Amino acid sequence: MQLRNLTIPYAQPAVFAPMAGFTDAACRHLMADHGAAWTVSEMASAKAITFGDDKSVRLLRDKASHGIYAVQLFGAEPETMAQAIRIIQEKGVQFDILDINMGCPAKKVNRKLAGQDPELCGCMVAAARGALGPDKPLTVKMRIGWDAEQLTGVAVARQCEANGADLIAVHGRTREQMYIPPIDVDAITEI
């Protein structure tokens, strides 16, 4: 699979997804050593980074990277997202892919409908693409919608694609469902 300037080996079909409190550097290295095509950092707040929070930047650092490495940011303000990306690059955080979390059901991620408003999602991706430049891959993690009445996934995906996302990962539940089964395979297919 080709993501901009990055070739993902076909022989490694699994990605080690981010999980809060779990995907630290040691765990990512272990997963990469056992065949993950790429690993992803824990999510960090774009706003916290712009406020100078070193803990958020440390979440993203990997001093001895193993394989392809993505950092994940979340936020609800396009310019803040772009500024955070510029800051982590200036601080020397090394990464191969930038991932925007638009799918976590936690209030701190979704309190401003950051992953559900299609236009805002498009603006977030456009701002991130501008800060990253043309070569570095940009991915998005999203959900199928807010709840059963607000299934915005297709519109969100279209906005993300139109504004520079190279890959979109879909969690097949609404924000309201949190992690309760089942997933909606039809919604994933439609997206």
N, C-alpha and C positions, 0 to 999 in steps of 0.2 A: 504494500500500500504506500502510495506517495502522498505526503502532506507537505506541500511547498518544497523546501529544500531537504526534507527528511524522508528517508526510505525506511519503512517499517518492515522487518523481515517477515515473510509469509510463514516461515516455520515456527514463529512465535505468535500464536493467535490470541493470547490472553493479555489483558491489561490489568494491572493491580490498582484497583480503584481506591480513592482516598476515603479514609474513615477517621473521624475525629478521635484523638487519643490513642490511635493505633498505628498509623502509617508514619512512624518516625524513620529516621535514616537507616537504623539497623534493620528494621522490618522491610523497608523498601529494598535494601541491598540483598537480603535473603530471597525475596521474591524475584528480583532480577536474576540472581544466580540460579534460580530454579525455573527460568524460562519466561518470565513476564516480558512482553514486547516493550512495554514501558511502565513506569511507576509514577504515581502522583503524590504530591505532598498533601499534608493536611490543609484544609482551607484556611486562608488568612484574610482578614478584613482589609479591603482597600482603604477604607477611611482611617483605620488604626495606623496603617503604614504612613499615610499622609500626615497624621498627627505625631509622627516620630516614634511610634511604638516599636522598640527593638525586638521585643518578644515575637511579634508578628513576622518580622524579617527573619529571625532565627528559625521559625517554623519552616521557612522556605529554603534555608541554606542546606547544602549537602557538600561537605568538604571532600568526599571521596566517592563521587557519583559512580554508580554501577548501571551501565546501560542508558537507555533513553529516559530522560527525567522531565516530568511536567510539574509546574507549580500551579496551584489553584487559588484564585482570588474570588471574593464575593463582594458585592456592593450594589448600590441603587442609584449612583450618580455617575453618569458617563465621564465627566471631567475628572472626578476623583479616581475612577478606575484608571484612566490614562496617566494621571499623575503618579499613582501607586506603581504602575508598571515602569515608568521612568525612574522612580526612586529605587526600586529593587535592582534595576539594571545599573544605576550609578553606584549602588552599594556592592556591586560585584556578585550578586546572586546568579549562579550559573544554572541555566535550564534550557531544554530543547523545545518545549511546548508550553504555551500558556493556556490554562483552562479556566473558564469562568463558570462558577457554580450558580446556576439559576434554578436548581432543583432541590435544594435542601429544605425540608419542611420547618426547620428551626426558625423561630420568630426573628432572630437577629439577621437572618438571610432574607426572609420574605415579608418583613413588616411593611415594606413599601411596594409590595407586589413586584419586586425586582425580576422575578422569573415568570410573571404571568401577563404583564402588559406588553403586547407585541412591539409597539412603537418604542417603548423604553428599552426593551431587549435589543432591538436593532441599533439604537443609539449607543448602548453599552458596547456592543460588538464593534461598531464603527470607531468609537473612541479607542478601544483596545487595539484594533488593527492599526490605527494611526500611530499609536505609541510604540507598537512592536516593530513597525516597518513591514516591507513586503515579503521578507523571506521566512520569518519564524512562524510556525504553525500555531493556529488559534482554534481551540476546541471549546465546546459549550456542553455542560450537563444541564438537562432540563427535565421537567415533569410534563405530564399530559394536560395539566390544567390546575386550577385552584380547587375546584370541587366538581361534582357531577353536572352542575349547571353552567360552569365556566371552563369548558374544555378548549383552551386557547392554544394547545400544542402545535397545531398545523400553522397557525398564523405566527407564532413565536419562531418556529423553525424557519419559515420563509424569510422573516426579517433577519434572523441570524445569518442565514445563507447569503442573502442579498447584501449584507454589510460586512462580509469578510470571514465568516466562520468556515474553517476547513473541514470540520467534523462535528457532528452533534450526537451526543449520547442521550438516550431517552430512558428515564425511569418511568415505567409503565403504571404509575399511580398518580392520583391527584395529591396536592399538598394536604388536603383534608384527611386523606387515607393514611397519611404518615407512612408506616411500613407494613400495614395490615394487608394480608393477601385478599384477593388475588390481584395479579397485574392485569392490565387491559391490553391484550395482544392486538386487538383490532385497532385501538388508538395508536399503538406503536407503529403498526403497519401503515396507517393513514399518514402519520407524520413522516 
